[in-house]
């Protein structure tokens, strides 16, 4: 995999998203233990689902880089665009949570 390709960049963004989601989950679990709010429990579930999605997508691209799906330039650009949007959303959520 060429790290400079759209798919390679999307994989790197997926790894960053996973790290941010792990930070969010840690903070929300700590806060849930302290406050017991169902909203925090929902946020923990939200971060867990997105974390699994990111880890599966990263694993898929590492395991299946020779498939037509992974090699199609259009698919790479679309996956990159979606990854950037998710990175923006998770970054904003991380900023608001840690502030």
N, C-alpha and C positions, 0 to 999 in steps of 0.2 A: 504494500500500500504506500502510495506517495503521500507523505504528510502534507504537502502543499496543495493536493487536489481538494476539491470541495468535499468529497467523502472523508478524506483524512482530517480536514479541519472540523467537520461535523463530529467525528469520533473524539477529537480532542475536546470539543465543546461538551460532548456527552460526559466525558470524564470530569470536567470542571463542574457541570451541573450536578453530577453525583456527589462531588465533594461538598458543594453548597447545600444540597438536600440533606446530607448527613449532619452538617452543622445545624440546620434548621430543626431536624428531628431531635437532636440532642438537647437543644434549647427548649423545644416544646415539651419533650418528655420531662425535663427538669421542672418546668413550670406546671405541668399537669400534676406531678407529684406534690407540688407545693399548694396549688389552688384547687385541683380536682375539677376544673371546668370541662364540660363536654365539648366546648369549642376547641380547646387545646387538644383533646382526644381526636377530634375530627381533623385537625391540622397534622397530627402525627400520622394518621391514616393517609391523608393526602400526600405527605412527603414520602411515606413508605411506597405508595403506588408509583409515584413519579420516579423514585429511586430505582425500583425494580425495572421500570420501563427503560430508563437510561442504561442500566447495566446490561439488560437483554440486548438493546440496540448496539452497544459497544461490542459485546460478545459476538453478536451476529456478524458484524462487519469484519471482525478479526477472523472468524471461522469460515466465512463465505465470500471472501474477496474476489473469487474467480467466477462468481455467478453473474449472469446477465444483469440482474437487479443492481448489484453493487458496482458494476463497471459502467453502467449507463450514465453519461455525463449529465443528462437532464435530471435523473433521479438524484445524483450527487448534489446538484444545485438546490433541488427542492428540499432534500434532507438537511442541507446546510442552512437554508432559510428557516426551516422549522426549528432547528437546533438553536439558531440565533434568537428567535422569538422566545423560545423556552428559557434560554440563558437570561434574556432581559427580564422576563417575568420572575424567575427564581432570584435573580440579583436584587430586584426591587423588594421582593418579599424578605430576603436575607437582610437587606439594609434596614427595612422597617422593623424587623424583629430584633436586630442587634442594637438599634438606636435607643 
